[in-house]
């Protein structure tokens, strides 16, 4: 039997605990430094307590890195069968990229390992490089990613200093709009450029890899300093609620 479409399930309905069992979609504004699984585990624990059960199905439809915030789609109960379809939805992001510096993980989780003077980079150059990345492209995943390499996740191999043979994946960037370009000096000696952009893309796209590729196209390197998912399929950031608010609402539902 085919699974029910996600449109058949409630969204953010706290009228009864049975709604969670029948299946519904929760929209969380993921907190900074939380993993997507942290959010799932916290909600699962709260729902198990409220329902008085030992096991309860809760899952997310698209991972966000710990240093990213924004739209995290959570499915409960019977709605977990819709996760695979939701994961294939297009995503939208607001990204902040620093040109002129590189980190091993392509974001701010690890310290900068290389600086390159980016003082000559202007907005026109950034927009031209962004345009080159728009459309269908073969994107090489980051070394520090969850891609499986011989049964191990790439980031686990990378942290041990092992050899990693990643393969490019076909993705599509449908919009890469540069909204600001700000030259800066870091520590009084490193000339960098901070770029803010709005990006619409297909599933499986690594925004950290977009930052890397933008820096390579401009010859100065780059890494992602901030990321906020603003949409996942039909679900938008203004529909989302902080995790703590959702936990309080779950706790307040009469048994």
C-alpha contacts under 8 A as a table, 3 or more apart, distances in Angstrom:
res1	aa1	res2	aa2	distance
3	X	81	X	6.13
3	X	82	X	6.86
4	X	8	X	6.56
4	X	79	X	7.99
4	X	81	X	7.56
4	X	82	X	6.98
5	X	8	X	5.72
5	X	9	X	7.80
5	X	82	X	6.38
6	X	9	X	5.59
6	X	79	X	6.88
6	X	82	X	5.64
6	X	86	X	7.86
7	X	10	X	7.71
9	X	22	X	7.83
9	X	23	X	5.89
9	X	24	X	4.94
9	X	25	X	6.93
9	X	79	X	6.60
10	X	13	X	6.16
10	X	19	X	7.30
10	X	23	X	7.02
10	X	24	X	4.60
10	X	25	X	6.24
11	X	24	X	5.53
11	X	25	X	4.67
11	X	26	X	6.04
11	X	27	X	7.90
12	X	24	X	7.23
12	X	25	X	6.24
12	X	26	X	5.17
12	X	27	X	7.00
13	X	16	X	7.71
13	X	19	X	6.97
13	X	24	X	7.61
14	X	17	X	7.19
14	X	19	X	7.37
14	X	249	X	6.84
14	X	250	X	6.89
14	X	253	X	6.87
15	X	19	X	7.39
15	X	253	X	7.06
16	X	19	X	5.65
16	X	20	X	7.75
16	X	253	X	6.23
16	X	254	X	7.19
17	X	20	X	5.54
17	X	21	X	6.94
17	X	50	X	7.68
17	X	51	X	6.94
17	X	253	X	6.77
17	X	254	X	7.78
17	X	255	X	7.08
18	X	21	X	5.01
18	X	22	X	6.09
19	X	22	X	5.18
19	X	23	X	6.10
19	X	24	X	6.57
20	X	23	X	4.99
20	X	24	X	5.71
20	X	76	X	5.71
20	X	77	X	5.83
21	X	24	X	7.93
21	X	76	X	6.89
21	X	77	X	4.62
21	X	78	X	6.59
22	X	77	X	5.98
22	X	78	X	5.64
22	X	79	X	7.42
23	X	75	X	7.04
23	X	76	X	5.17
23	X	77	X	4.49
23	X	78	X	4.42
23	X	79	X	4.25
23	X	80	X	7.32
24	X	75	X	5.86
24	X	76	X	5.56
24	X	77	X	7.16
24	X	78	X	7.65
24	X	79	X	5.55
25	X	73	X	6.83
25	X	74	X	5.66
25	X	75	X	4.72
25	X	76	X	6.60
25	X	79	X	7.08
26	X	73	X	6.10
26	X	74	X	4.96
26	X	75	X	6.27
26	X	76	X	7.87
27	X	71	X	6.60
27	X	72	X	5.98
27	X	73	X	5.04
27	X	74	X	6.21
27	X	235	X	7.77
27	X	239	X	6.79
27	X	240	X	4.70
27	X	241	X	6.50
28	X	70	X	7.34
28	X	71	X	5.93
28	X	72	X	5.15
28	X	73	X	6.49
28	X	74	X	7.31
28	X	240	X	5.03
28	X	241	X	5.22
28	X	242	X	5.89
28	X	243	X	5.87
28	X	246	X	7.96
29	X	69	X	6.49
29	X	70	X	4.50
29	X	71	X	5.18
29	X	72	X	6.26
29	X	237	X	7.13
29	X	240	X	5.36
29	X	241	X	5.48
29	X	242	X	5.15
29	X	243	X	6.73
30	X	34	X	7.16
30	X	36	X	7.52
30	X	39	X	7.41
30	X	68	X	7.70
30	X	69	X	4.91
30	X	70	X	5.16
30	X	71	X	6.49
30	X	72	X	6.03
30	X	242	X	7.03
30	X	243	X	6.94
31	X	34	X	5.71
31	X	68	X	7.89
31	X	69	X	5.65
31	X	70	X	7.58
31	X	242	X	7.46
31	X	243	X	7.41
32	X	66	X	6.28
32	X	67	X	5.53
32	X	68	X	6.03
32	X	69	X	5.50
33	X	66	X	4.38
33	X	67	X	5.11
33	X	68	X	7.39
34	X	38	X	5.98
34	X	39	X	7.03
34	X	66	X	5.02
34	X	67	X	7.58
35	X	38	X	5.03
35	X	39	X	6.72
35	X	64	X	6.99
35	X	65	X	6.28
35	X	66	X	4.71
36	X	39	X	5.30
36	X	40	X	6.45
36	X	60	X	7.28
36	X	63	X	5.76
36	X	64	X	5.90
36	X	65	X	7.29
36	X	66	X	7.38
36	X	72	X	7.55
37	X	40	X	4.90
37	X	41	X	5.94
37	X	60	X	7.86
38	X	41	X	5.18
38	X	42	X	6.13
39	X	42	X	5.19
39	X	43	X	6.28
39	X	243	X	7.51
40	X	43	X	5.30
40	X	44	X	5.98
40	X	58	X	6.38
40	X	59	X	6.05
40	X	60	X	6.76
40	X	74	X	7.25
41	X	44	X	5.02
41	X	45	X	6.04
42	X	45	X	5.25
42	X	46	X	6.33
43	X	46	X	5.08
43	X	47	X	6.12
43	X	58	X	7.66
43	X	247	X	6.86
44	X	47	X	5.17
44	X	48	X	6.01
44	X	56	X	6.69
44	X	57	X	7.34
44	X	58	X	5.89
45	X	48	X	5.20
45	X	49	X	6.24
46	X	49	X	5.25
46	X	50	X	6.20
46	X	247	X	6.77
46	X	250	X	7.09
46	X	251	X	7.28
47	X	50	X	4.96
47	X	51	X	5.92
47	X	56	X	7.53
47	X	250	X	7.02
48	X	51	X	5.19
48	X	52	X	5.67
48	X	53	X	5.16
48	X	54	X	6.20
48	X	55	X	6.62
48	X	56	X	6.20
49	X	52	X	5.07
49	X	53	X	6.78
50	X	250	X	7.31
50	X	251	X	6.62
50	X	255	X	7.02
51	X	255	X	7.26
53	X	56	X	7.10
56	X	77	X	6.81
57	X	76	X	5.81
57	X	77	X	5.11
57	X	78	X	7.83
57	X	80	X	6.96
58	X	74	X	7.06
58	X	75	X	5.71
58	X	76	X	4.52
58	X	77	X	6.40
58	X	80	X	6.59
59	X	74	X	5.70
59	X	75	X	5.40
59	X	76	X	6.68
59	X	80	X	6.23
59	X	83	X	7.49
60	X	63	X	7.22
60	X	72	X	6.97
60	X	73	X	5.61
60	X	74	X	4.39
60	X	75	X	6.08
60	X	83	X	6.98
61	X	72	X	7.24
61	X	73	X	5.44
61	X	74	X	6.34
61	X	75	X	7.53
61	X	83	X	5.25
61	X	84	X	7.18
61	X	86	X	5.76
61	X	87	X	4.91
62	X	72	X	7.06
62	X	73	X	7.22
62	X	86	X	7.90
62	X	87	X	5.40
63	X	72	X	7.63
64	X	68	X	6.04
64	X	69	X	7.32
64	X	72	X	7.34
65	X	68	X	5.32
66	X	69	X	7.80
67	X	108	X	7.75
67	X	109	X	7.44
67	X	226	X	7.20
67	X	227	X	7.23
68	X	226	X	6.71
68	X	227	X	4.83
68	X	228	X	5.60
68	X	229	X	7.48
69	X	227	X	6.49
69	X	228	X	4.78
69	X	229	X	6.34
70	X	228	X	5.04
70	X	229	X	4.57
70	X	230	X	6.00
70	X	237	X	6.44
71	X	228	X	7.88
71	X	229	X	5.38
71	X	230	X	5.97
71	X	231	X	6.09
71	X	232	X	6.60
71	X	235	X	7.67
71	X	236	X	6.89
71	X	237	X	5.57
71	X	240	X	6.60
72	X	232	X	7.81
73	X	232	X	7.57
73	X	235	X	7.99
75	X	79	X	5.41
75	X	80	X	5.08
75	X	82	X	7.83
75	X	83	X	7.00
76	X	79	X	5.48
76	X	80	X	5.66
77	X	80	X	5.96
78	X	81	X	6.09
79	X	82	X	5.45
79	X	83	X	7.35
80	X	83	X	5.36
81	X	84	X	7.17
82	X	85	X	5.57
82	X	86	X	6.39
83	X	86	X	5.05
83	X	87	X	6.10
84	X	87	X	5.26
84	X	88	X	6.83
85	X	88	X	5.50
85	X	89	X	7.22
86	X	89	X	5.46
86	X	233	X	7.34
87	X	203	X	6.94
88	X	202	X	7.74
88	X	203	X	5.50
89	X	202	X	7.08
89	X	203	X	6.22
89	X	232	X	6.41
89	X	233	X	4.79
90	X	200	X	7.24
90	X	201	X	5.76
90	X	202	X	4.58
90	X	203	X	5.56
90	X	232	X	6.17
90	X	233	X	5.36
91	X	200	X	5.85
91	X	201	X	5.55
91	X	202	X	6.30
91	X	203	X	6.79
91	X	229	X	7.32
91	X	230	X	7.74
91	X	231	X	5.56
91	X	232	X	4.60
91	X	233	X	6.15
92	X	198	X	7.35
92	X	199	X	5.62
92	X	200	X	4.36
92	X	201	X	6.40
92	X	229	X	5.84
92	X	230	X	5.42
92	X	231	X	4.91
92	X	232	X	6.57
93	X	198	X	5.73
93	X	199	X	5.17
93	X	200	X	6.49
93	X	227	X	6.85
93	X	228	X	5.52
93	X	229	X	4.30
93	X	230	X	5.21
93	X	231	X	7.03
94	X	196	X	7.13
94	X	197	X	5.78
94	X	198	X	4.61
94	X	199	X	6.36
94	X	227	X	5.89
94	X	228	X	5.23
94	X	229	X	6.43
94	X	230	X	6.87
95	X	196	X	5.66
95	X	197	X	5.36
95	X	198	X	6.37
95	X	199	X	7.40
95	X	207	X	7.71
95	X	224	X	7.25
95	X	225	X	7.81
95	X	226	X	5.71
95	X	227	X	4.58
95	X	228	X	6.48
96	X	194	X	6.79
96	X	195	X	5.58
96	X	196	X	4.46
96	X	197	X	6.54
96	X	224	X	5.99
96	X	225	X	5.46
96	X	226	X	4.83
96	X	227	X	6.36
97	X	194	X	5.70
97	X	195	X	5.05
97	X	196	X	6.35
97	X	211	X	5.98
97	X	222	X	6.62
97	X	223	X	5.72
97	X	224	X	4.56
97	X	225	X	5.58
97	X	226	X	7.11
98	X	101	X	6.59
98	X	192	X	6.64
98	X	193	X	5.73
98	X	194	X	4.52
98	X	195	X	6.25
98	X	222	X	5.36
98	X	223	X	5.53
98	X	224	X	6.34
98	X	225	X	6.43
99	X	118	X	6.44
99	X	192	X	5.55
99	X	193	X	5.02
99	X	194	X	6.23
99	X	195	X	7.47
99	X	215	X	5.89
99	X	220	X	6.36
99	X	221	X	5.92
99	X	222	X	4.33
99	X	223	X	6.90
100	X	115	X	5.68
100	X	116	X	4.69
100	X	117	X	5.70
100	X	118	X	4.92
100	X	191	X	7.04
100	X	192	X	4.93
100	X	193	X	6.80
100	X	215	X	7.39
100	X	220	X	4.86
100	X	221	X	5.35
100	X	222	X	5.67
101	X	112	X	6.37
101	X	113	X	7.63
101	X	114	X	5.69
101	X	115	X	4.51
101	X	116	X	6.09
101	X	192	X	7.20
101	X	220	X	7.26
101	X	221	X	5.75
101	X	222	X	5.16
101	X	223	X	6.57
102	X	106	X	6.70
102	X	112	X	5.47
102	X	113	X	5.92
102	X	114	X	5.29
102	X	115	X	6.64
102	X	221	X	5.78
102	X	222	X	5.19
102	X	223	X	5.47
103	X	106	X	5.12
103	X	107	X	6.46
103	X	108	X	7.19
103	X	110	X	6.22
103	X	111	X	6.03
103	X	112	X	4.61
103	X	113	X	5.39
103	X	114	X	7.13
103	X	222	X	8.00
103	X	223	X	6.39
104	X	107	X	7.94
104	X	110	X	6.83
104	X	112	X	7.74
104	X	113	X	7.10
104	X	144	X	7.77
105	X	108	X	7.68
105	X	109	X	6.99
105	X	110	X	6.53
105	X	142	X	7.06
105	X	143	X	6.95
105	X	144	X	5.32
106	X	142	X	7.31
106	X	208	X	5.50
106	X	209	X	7.16
106	X	211	X	7.49
106	X	212	X	6.61
106	X	222	X	7.54
106	X	223	X	4.75
106	X	224	X	6.04
107	X	110	X	7.11
107	X	208	X	6.42
107	X	223	X	5.24
107	X	224	X	4.44
107	X	225	X	5.82
107	X	226	X	7.95
108	X	111	X	6.62
108	X	112	X	7.94
108	X	223	X	7.44
108	X	224	X	6.66
108	X	225	X	5.62
112	X	115	X	7.40
115	X	190	X	7.00
116	X	190	X	7.66
116	X	191	X	7.79
116	X	192	X	7.96
116	X	220	X	5.45
116	X	221	X	7.16
117	X	120	X	7.82
117	X	190	X	6.52
117	X	191	X	5.25
117	X	192	X	6.56
117	X	220	X	6.92
118	X	121	X	5.63
118	X	191	X	5.57
118	X	192	X	5.05
118	X	193	X	6.38
118	X	220	X	6.06
119	X	183	X	6.87
119	X	191	X	5.21
119	X	192	X	6.17
119	X	193	X	7.09
121	X	125	X	6.35
121	X	126	X	7.22
121	X	193	X	7.33
121	X	218	X	7.81
122	X	125	X	5.49
122	X	126	X	6.49
122	X	181	X	7.50
123	X	126	X	5.06
123	X	127	X	6.11
123	X	181	X	5.92
124	X	127	X	5.21
124	X	128	X	6.15
125	X	128	X	5.16
125	X	129	X	6.22
125	X	218	X	7.54
126	X	129	X	5.17
126	X	130	X	6.11
126	X	178	X	7.72
126	X	214	X	7.91
126	X	218	X	7.53
127	X	130	X	4.99
127	X	131	X	6.13
127	X	177	X	7.81
127	X	178	X	6.32
128	X	131	X	5.13
128	X	132	X	6.50
129	X	132	X	5.15
129	X	133	X	6.84
129	X	214	X	6.27
129	X	217	X	6.18
129	X	218	X	6.90
130	X	133	X	5.30
130	X	134	X	6.68
130	X	176	X	6.14
130	X	177	X	7.65
130	X	178	X	7.62
130	X	214	X	6.65
131	X	134	X	5.18
131	X	176	X	6.99
133	X	137	X	7.14
133	X	173	X	7.08
133	X	176	X	7.79
133	X	210	X	7.89
133	X	214	X	7.82
134	X	137	X	7.77
134	X	172	X	7.33
134	X	173	X	5.04
134	X	174	X	6.04
134	X	175	X	6.42
134	X	176	X	6.37
135	X	172	X	5.24
135	X	173	X	5.03
135	X	174	X	5.64
136	X	170	X	6.83
136	X	171	X	5.72
136	X	172	X	4.13
136	X	173	X	6.40
137	X	170	X	5.71
137	X	171	X	5.64
137	X	172	X	5.97
137	X	173	X	7.71
138	X	168	X	5.44
138	X	169	X	5.23
138	X	170	X	4.42
138	X	171	X	6.29
139	X	168	X	5.00
139	X	169	X	5.27
139	X	170	X	6.20
139	X	171	X	6.64
139	X	205	X	7.73
139	X	209	X	7.35
140	X	166	X	7.10
140	X	167	X	6.28
140	X	168	X	4.15
140	X	169	X	6.38
140	X	209	X	7.13
141	X	145	X	6.95
141	X	147	X	7.72
141	X	166	X	6.93
141	X	167	X	7.48
141	X	168	X	6.54
141	X	169	X	7.49
141	X	206	X	6.70
141	X	209	X	6.39
142	X	145	X	5.55
142	X	206	X	7.60
142	X	208	X	7.21
142	X	209	X	5.99
143	X	154	X	6.02
143	X	155	X	6.20
143	X	158	X	6.41
143	X	164	X	7.35
143	X	166	X	7.68
144	X	154	X	5.94
144	X	155	X	4.01
144	X	156	X	7.76
144	X	158	X	6.41
145	X	153	X	7.07
145	X	154	X	5.49
145	X	155	X	5.11
146	X	153	X	5.00
146	X	154	X	5.71
146	X	155	X	6.29
147	X	153	X	5.41
147	X	154	X	5.39
147	X	155	X	7.95
148	X	151	X	5.60
148	X	152	X	5.20
148	X	153	X	4.41
148	X	154	X	5.85
149	X	152	X	5.06
149	X	153	X	5.90
149	X	154	X	5.86
149	X	164	X	7.10
149	X	165	X	7.37
149	X	166	X	7.55
152	X	156	X	6.83
152	X	157	X	6.92
153	X	156	X	5.45
153	X	157	X	6.66
154	X	157	X	5.18
154	X	158	X	6.07
154	X	164	X	6.90
155	X	158	X	4.92
155	X	159	X	6.07
156	X	159	X	5.34
156	X	160	X	6.54
157	X	160	X	5.26
157	X	161	X	6.38
157	X	162	X	5.16
157	X	163	X	7.20
157	X	164	X	7.03
158	X	161	X	5.03
158	X	162	X	5.68
158	X	163	X	7.38
158	X	164	X	7.15
159	X	162	X	7.59
171	X	201	X	7.61
171	X	202	X	5.97
171	X	203	X	7.28
171	X	204	X	6.81
171	X	205	X	6.10
172	X	201	X	5.65
172	X	202	X	5.34
172	X	205	X	7.68
173	X	176	X	6.93
173	X	199	X	7.23
173	X	200	X	5.98
173	X	201	X	4.31
173	X	202	X	6.54
174	X	199	X	7.66
174	X	200	X	5.50
174	X	201	X	5.58
174	X	202	X	7.87
175	X	198	X	7.36
175	X	199	X	5.33
175	X	200	X	4.91
175	X	201	X	7.02
176	X	197	X	6.60
176	X	198	X	5.85
176	X	199	X	4.65
176	X	200	X	6.74
177	X	197	X	5.38
177	X	198	X	5.15
177	X	199	X	6.47
178	X	181	X	7.65
178	X	195	X	7.17
178	X	196	X	6.09
178	X	197	X	4.31
178	X	198	X	6.55
179	X	195	X	7.64
179	X	196	X	5.57
179	X	197	X	5.25
179	X	198	X	7.13
180	X	194	X	7.93
180	X	195	X	5.66
180	X	196	X	5.13
180	X	197	X	7.06
181	X	193	X	6.64
181	X	194	X	5.84
181	X	195	X	4.66
181	X	196	X	6.68
182	X	193	X	5.45
182	X	194	X	5.06
182	X	195	X	6.42
183	X	191	X	7.25
183	X	192	X	5.90
183	X	193	X	4.25
183	X	194	X	6.28
184	X	191	X	5.92
184	X	192	X	5.32
184	X	193	X	5.80
184	X	194	X	7.22
185	X	188	X	5.68
185	X	189	X	6.18
185	X	190	X	5.26
185	X	191	X	4.65
185	X	192	X	6.03
186	X	189	X	6.02
186	X	190	X	4.92
186	X	191	X	6.56
186	X	192	X	7.17
187	X	190	X	6.51
201	X	205	X	6.61
202	X	205	X	6.16
206	X	209	X	5.21
206	X	210	X	6.58
207	X	210	X	4.87
207	X	211	X	6.36
207	X	224	X	7.76
208	X	211	X	5.11
208	X	212	X	6.32
208	X	223	X	6.78
208	X	224	X	5.69
209	X	212	X	4.89
209	X	213	X	6.05
210	X	213	X	5.14
210	X	214	X	6.06
211	X	214	X	5.16
211	X	215	X	6.27
211	X	222	X	5.82
211	X	223	X	5.46
211	X	224	X	5.83
212	X	215	X	5.24
212	X	216	X	6.24
212	X	221	X	6.41
212	X	222	X	5.30
212	X	223	X	5.89
213	X	216	X	4.96
213	X	217	X	6.07
213	X	221	X	7.95
213	X	222	X	7.92
214	X	217	X	5.16
214	X	218	X	6.40
214	X	221	X	7.55
214	X	222	X	7.03
215	X	218	X	5.19
215	X	219	X	6.08
215	X	220	X	5.45
215	X	221	X	3.85
215	X	222	X	4.44
215	X	223	X	7.68
216	X	219	X	4.89
216	X	220	X	6.27
216	X	221	X	5.15
216	X	222	X	7.42
218	X	221	X	7.29
224	X	227	X	7.38
229	X	232	X	7.55
229	X	237	X	7.54
230	X	236	X	5.92
230	X	237	X	4.95
231	X	234	X	7.10
231	X	235	X	5.62
231	X	236	X	4.38
231	X	237	X	5.91
232	X	235	X	5.31
232	X	236	X	6.60
233	X	236	X	7.92
235	X	239	X	6.91
236	X	239	X	5.59
236	X	240	X	7.13
237	X	240	X	5.28
241	X	245	X	6.61
241	X	246	X	6.81
242	X	245	X	5.42
242	X	246	X	6.66
243	X	246	X	5.19
243	X	247	X	6.28
244	X	247	X	5.10
244	X	248	X	6.28
245	X	248	X	5.19
245	X	249	X	6.31
246	X	249	X	5.06
246	X	250	X	6.23
247	X	250	X	5.14
247	X	251	X	6.25
248	X	251	X	5.10
248	X	252	X	6.26
249	X	252	X	5.14
249	X	253	X	6.60
250	X	253	X	5.58
